[in-house]
Amino acid sequence: MNMGIPNIYLFPQLSDNYGYFIKNPHATEGVLVDPSDYDMCLKILELNDSIASHILITHHHEDHVAAVDKIKSKFNSIIIGYSQDNQIPKPDQTVDEGQIFEIHGQKYEVIHTPGHTLQHINYFIKEHNILFSGDTLFNAGCGRMFEGDPKMFWESLLKIKSLPLDTKIYCGHEYTLSNIKFALSIDPDNQNLKKLADWANQQEDEHRPTIPTTLKDQTLCNPFLRCDSEYFYSYYDSKDPEEIFAKMRSAKDNF
């Protein structure tokens, strides 16, 4: 039975990571996404008078899984991760591309998004257009290409780009201001990007997160989702989005 729109509680972890706690109204159990700071996880659970029945893992990097084992030990949480990722803490349930599974009445769709890592996945609550993108897509940016190649990363971004424009995106890090600074360096006349910059600076001044964002905003502001745009075809003198993505990602790495 569907329990309606879930409450999503964002909380800071480590230096710039975000964790998420997904909880249906009036429920006493919920789902943690990419827990890396045990104390912060306990704090968000205590504030919501809840336990973590499940843990969703997007990828194996330590800053996304460091607290998994301790949380499982305390709450007997069910760990869910990608079937092909043998570097994540031992999962109780594995999932694959396109698979739909249910927790507490919410259906999650698995989207395999290789690029940042080869086994990276996103979790999409299709009924409510909510995406947990890990380190695939950020506000105004994307993850570093540690294991993948430009072709697979661009194809992963196209999967996200095909989702409904009102999709809310919850990513793994607060990198928005640095991402915007780079984006403006290659797209300085983008008025939507300038508006995003003003808003993001205000959020920082008020010590507020710049997450979630929406896919609509990202299609207007995020250069990595616009590698197939006429503007970047001209900017990079190429009509190959994969080549443009490779050049853009390299430029960001060295920015």
N, C-alpha and C positions, 0 to 999 in steps of 0.2 A: 504494500500500500504506500502510495506517495505521500510524504509528509509536508508538502509545500516547499516554498523557497527556503533553503537553508540559511542560517546565519553563518557568516564567515568572519572569523576574528583573525586579523593580521597582528603579528607580534614580531619585534626585532630579535635577531639572534646574532651572536658574534659581532663582527665589526659592521657589516652592511647587509647581512642576510635577512630574509623574511621567512618566517614560518606561518602556517595557517592552521586554524582549528575550525573544522566544519561541523556544525551542530544544528539539528532540527530544533525548532522551538519546543520547549517543555521537555526535551529529551535529557537523559542523564548520562548518555554516552555520545562520543563524537569521534571525528577522524582528524589525525594530525598529518600534515603534509611536510615532508622533508625536515624532520626535527633534528637540530644540531646542538641546541643549547638546552641541556636538561633542566636547569633551574628556571629558565624562561618558560619552558613547556609546562612545568609544574605550576607556575604562577598563572598561566592562562587557563589551565584546567581548574585550578582552585577558584579563580574568579567566576568561572561558569558552573561551579559545583558539579563537575563532570569528570569522567574518566576517558582515557583514550582506548576505545575498543579496537581501532584499526590505525595503521600507519601506511600512508602512501609514499612511495619513493620514486622520484623522477629520474635520478641517476646516482652513480656511485661515489661522487666526490665527497670527501670527508666533511666539508662544510654543509652538506645536505643530509648526512646520515650519522653524525657523531653521537647523537643521543638515542638512536634507535634501540640499541641493546638494553640500555638502562630503563627506557620506558616500557619495553616489552617485559622486562623482568618485574617491574612494579605493577603493571596493569594486565599482564598476560595479553597484550595487544596482538592482533593479527597483522603481520607484516605483508604488504603487497608490493610486488615489483616486477620488472620486465623479465620474462623467462630466459632471455639471452644474456642477461647481465649477471655474470658470476662473481662480480666484485662487490655487490651490495650485501648487507647483512642478510643472513639466511632467511629467505621469505617463507611464510606459511602458505601463501597463495601466489602463483605466478600468472601473469597476464601477457597477452600478445596484441599486436596491431589489429585494430578494428574490433577487439573484444569488448563486450558490454557486460559489466558486472554491477551488482546492487549492494549497497550498504545503507541500512536504516531507511529504506524506501527511496533512496536516491540512486539513479542509474548513472554510472560513469562509463564513458567510452575511452578506450586507449588509443592514443595517436603516437605512433613511432616517429620520432623527430631526430634522426641522427645528424651529427654535425659537431656540436659541443663535445659529446661523446658518441660513440657508435651505437650505444644501447639506450640513449636518452628517450624517455617517453613523456607525453603530456597527458593530463586527465581532463576530460571534457564532460561536464554535467549538461547534457544536450537539452534537456527539458527547460533549463533555465539559462542556457547560453553562458556558462561559467567555465573558464579555462584556467588550469594550473599549468603554467608554461615552464616552470623550472628555470633553467639557464638557456633555453632556446630563444625566446623572445623577451626583451625588456622594453620598458617605456623608452621609446626613441632609440633603441639599439637592439643588439642581439649578443648572444654569448660568443666567447672566443672559440675558435675552431681547433680544439685540442686533438681530436682523434679523426674527425671526418674530413671531407674534401668539399670544395665549393659546390659541386653538383648536388651532393646529397643534402648539404645545408640549405641551399636554395630550394630544393624540392620540399624540404621540411617546412620552410617558411611559406611555401605555396599551399601546403596543407592547412596551415593556420589561416592564411589569407582567404581560403575558401569557406571559412566558417561565417555565420551570420555577423553582420557589421555591428550589431549591438552586443556582441560577446564581450563580457567583462574578463579582463586578463589579469591574473594574479601571478606575478613572476617571482624569481628567487632572490633578487638583490635590489637595493636602492642605489641605482647607478644613473638616475635620470638626468641630473644636472650635467654630469660629465658627458653623457650621451648627447645631450642637446648641444653642448659646446662643439662637439665634433660635427654633428649634423648641420649646424649653422655655418661651419667652415666650408662645407661643400654645397650647401643649399641656402645661401644667405638671404634670399628674397622670399622665402617661403613664409607667408603671413600666418598660416596655421601653426607653423613651428615657432614663430615669434610669440604667438599667443600662449603656446604651451610653455615656452621659456618663462614668460611673465608669471604664469600660474605656478610653475614648479618652484621658482624663486620665492614666491609668496608662501608656498607650502613649507619650504625649508625655514623661512624666517619664523614661521609659527610652529616649527618642530612637528610638522605633520607629514605623513607619507605621500608619495606621488602615485601610489598604487591603491586600488586598481586603476587601470586604464581601459579603454575600449578599443576594439579592433577598428572601428571607424576612425578614431583619432590616429591610430597607428598607420592606417593606410594614407593618411594625409601628412603625417609628420615624420614617420620612421623611415630613414633612407634605405634601410636594409629590406623593407617591404616594397620599395619603389624602384628596385633594380630593373624592372621592366617598364619604366615610365619614359616618356619622350624626353623629359628633362635630363635624366641620367644617361640615356642613349647619347644625347648631345654632349653632356659633360665629360663622359669617358670615351667619346668617339667610338662607340661600339653598340651593336644591337643584340649582343649576347648577354642575357641577364646573369648567367653563371660567371662569365668573365668579369662583368661589372661587380658582382658580389665579391669575387676574389680580390679585386683591386681595392674595393671599399673596405673589406675586412682587414686587409693588410695595412691600409692607411690608418684605420682606427687603432690597430695594434701598435702603431708607431706614432700615434698622435700625442 
